[in-house]
């Protein structure tokens, strides 16, 4: 009887030892190295290097063009709302993005008299409510980000919160394990 008990306990001890050893190995490998933060001088050097590259030159030309200046001026109109994360009233002007865009799901909206691309990163469960939007719907948008790209003639607003008729129809779900 003792031999049977020892025969059952011995594999249990070995297996549990392997499980704990494997757990420690996984914990050690999951520690990610922190990205090196650049000093202000190093960032300046990297920026100068990028501005001298073909992409940087193209961007600078676009920025100086009338189209680039208009896009930056439109982005500046809502910058205060963006930095304060306050409500912006918008009217949906189109349910599709400009041809050739690669921004994912989004709509065109007019905010403070200017047109913007409003892009979303919805979960599948949120798509139905966003797809229920119609042209001329009045919505309230909140965002932390407005960006510009030479490919688009409009500033790009990342929609993080959308409300229609007093009901929340979209709220960005933060990614797990990060920002």
Secondary structure by P-SEA (a helix, b strand, c coil): caaaaaaaaaaaaaaaaaaaaaaaaaaaaacccccccccaaaaaaaaaaaaacaaaaaaaaaaacaaaaaaaaaaaaaaaaaaabbbbbbbbccccccccccccbbbbbbcccbbbbbbbbcccccccccccccccccbbbbbccccccccccbbbbbccbbbccccccbbbbcccccc
